[in-house]
Amino acid sequence: MKLIVGLGNPGQQYEHTRHNVGFEVLDRLARRYAPGQVARSKFHGAILDAQINGQRVLLLKPTTFMNLCGQSVAEAVRFYQLDLSSNLLVIVDDVALACGLIRLRPDGGAGGHNGLADIEQKLGTEQYPRLRLGIDAPGEIPQSNYVLGRFRPDQQELVEPALETAVDGAVCWALHGIDEAMNRFNRRNTG
């Protein structure tokens, strides 16, 4: 069984903000692979049980705020006794990547992302795959204001197809593993 976690903040005021692209990817996965299902409340999150080409995949949206999402991830990982390196994928926004680019990695540091930092603190490791979706650097805007803001129209044009590419990358990870997903989707984003 695989667990895909999309990071974001709960509440209508945060919908479609830069910080919530993880939630948006998870919503698209749910529409494709768990249509009509109603998420149940578990692990301080909303969880759906999906089937992707016969592979059982749990889709988890922590309902804590971003800075506390590690509790939700750690509870699910421990409950299902998941091997982090092959059965957990975290989808997250990244200010260090250009808007619309995605990068899959088998592990790595938090890179200043409070959600990833909390997950790493609660799991006690950085050794889990992540899919980062670029949202551009904030420039002169304070980073906390920037990530909680909505995309400009020029950014939205880049983000929309990237969300679909991120869904495909997550599916590839679930079916074929992180190496195959990186080979197929990191290369696609260059240039």
C-alpha positions in Angstrom: 0.0 0.0 0.0 1.1 3.5 -0.8 0.4 6.8 1.0 0.3 10.1 -1.0 0.1 13.2 1.2 -0.7 16.6 -0.2 0.2 19.5 1.9 -1.8 22.7 2.4 -3.8 24.6 4.9 -7.5 23.8 5.7 -10.2 26.4 5.2 -11.8 28.2 2.4 -9.6 31.3 2.8 -6.6 29.1 1.8 -8.1 27.4 -1.3 -6.1 28.0 -4.5 -3.3 29.7 -2.7 0.3 28.9 -3.6 0.8 27.0 -0.3 -2.1 24.7 -1.2 -0.9 23.1 -4.4 -0.4 19.8 -2.6 -4.1 19.8 -1.7 -4.9 20.6 -5.3 -2.9 17.7 -6.7 -4.5 15.4 -4.2 -8.0 16.6 -5.2 -7.2 15.8 -8.8 -5.9 12.4 -7.9 -9.2 11.8 -5.9 -11.3 12.8 -8.9 -9.5 10.4 -11.1 -9.0 7.4 -8.8 -11.6 7.7 -6.1 -14.5 9.4 -7.8 -17.6 9.9 -5.7 -15.9 8.8 -2.5 -16.3 10.8 0.6 -13.2 11.4 2.6 -13.2 10.1 6.2 -11.6 11.8 9.1 -8.6 9.9 10.4 -5.0 10.7 11.4 -5.8 14.4 11.9 -6.6 14.5 8.2 -9.1 13.7 5.5 -8.3 10.3 3.9 -9.5 8.5 0.8 -8.8 4.9 -0.3 -8.0 4.9 -4.1 -7.1 2.2 -6.6 -4.6 3.2 -9.2 -4.3 0.3 -11.8 -4.8 -2.2 -9.0 -2.4 -0.5 -6.5 -4.0 0.5 -3.2 -3.1 4.2 -2.6 -4.3 6.2 0.4 -4.7 9.9 -0.3 -4.2 12.1 2.8 -4.8 15.8 3.3 -3.7 16.8 6.9 -6.4 19.0 8.5 -3.9 20.6 10.8 -2.3 23.7 9.6 0.9 23.4 7.5 3.3 23.9 10.3 1.7 20.9 12.2 1.1 18.5 9.4 3.8 16.1 10.6 1.5 14.7 13.2 -1.0 13.5 10.6 1.7 12.0 8.4 3.5 10.3 11.3 0.2 8.8 12.6 -0.7 7.3 9.2 2.8 6.0 8.6 3.0 4.3 12.0 -0.6 2.9 11.8 0.1 1.3 8.4 3.8 0.5 9.3 4.9 2.0 6.0 8.4 1.9 4.6 9.2 5.5 4.1 11.5 5.2 1.1 9.1 3.3 -1.0 5.5 3.8 0.3 5.3 7.5 1.2 5.1 10.5 -1.2 4.6 14.1 0.1 3.5 16.7 -2.4 4.4 20.3 -1.6 4.9 23.8 -2.9 8.5 25.1 -3.5 9.6 28.7 -3.7 13.0 27.6 -5.0 11.5 26.2 -8.2 10.2 28.3 -11.1 6.4 28.4 -11.3 5.0 25.3 -13.0 8.1 23.1 -12.7 8.0 19.9 -10.7 10.8 17.9 -9.1 10.7 14.5 -7.6 13.3 13.5 -5.1 13.9 10.4 -3.0 14.8 12.4 0.1 16.3 15.7 1.2 16.0 18.5 3.6 13.1 20.8 4.3 14.6 23.7 2.3 12.9 26.2 4.6 9.4 24.7 4.2 7.7 24.5 7.5 5.5 21.6 6.5 8.4 19.4 5.5 10.3 20.5 8.6 7.5 19.3 10.8 7.2 16.0 8.9 10.9 15.4 9.3 10.8 16.3 13.0 7.8 13.9 13.6 9.2 11.1 11.5 12.8 11.6 12.7 14.2 11.4 9.2 14.5 13.2 5.8 14.5 9.8 4.0 11.1 9.9 2.2 10.2 10.9 -1.4 8.7 14.2 -2.2 7.2 15.9 -5.2 7.8 19.6 -5.2 5.8 22.0 -7.4 7.4 25.3 -8.2 5.6 28.5 -7.2 8.4 31.1 -7.9 10.4 33.0 -5.3 8.5 35.7 -3.5 10.9 38.5 -4.5 10.2 41.6 -2.4 7.0 40.1 -0.8 7.5 38.5 2.6 7.5 34.8 2.1 4.6 34.1 4.5 2.4 36.5 2.7 3.5 35.2 -0.7 2.8 31.5 -0.1 -0.6 32.3 1.4 -1.5 34.5 -1.7 -3.1 33.4 -4.9 -1.3 33.0 -8.2 -1.1 35.9 -10.6 -2.7 35.2 -14.0 0.6 34.6 -15.7 1.6 32.1 -13.0 -1.9 30.4 -13.1 -1.3 29.6 -16.8 1.9 27.7 -15.8 0.5 26.1 -12.7 -2.6 24.6 -14.3 -0.8 22.1 -16.5 1.8 21.5 -13.8 -0.9 20.3 -11.5 -1.8 17.7 -14.1 1.8 16.8 -14.6 2.2 16.4 -10.8 -0.8 14.0 -10.8 0.9 11.9 -13.5 4.2 12.0 -11.6 2.5 10.8 -8.4 0.8 8.0 -10.3 4.1 7.0 -11.9 5.7 6.9 -8.4 2.8 4.8 -7.0 3.1 2.2 -9.9 6.8 2.3 -10.7 8.7 3.9 -7.8 10.7 7.1 -7.3 13.6 6.3 -9.8 11.2 5.8 -12.7 9.1 8.9 -11.7 12.3 11.1 -11.5 13.5 9.8 -14.9 10.2 10.5 -16.6 9.1 13.7 -14.9 12.2 15.6 -13.8 13.6 15.5 -17.3 10.3 16.7 -18.8 10.5 19.9 -16.7 13.8 21.1 -17.9 14.4 23.7 -20.5 
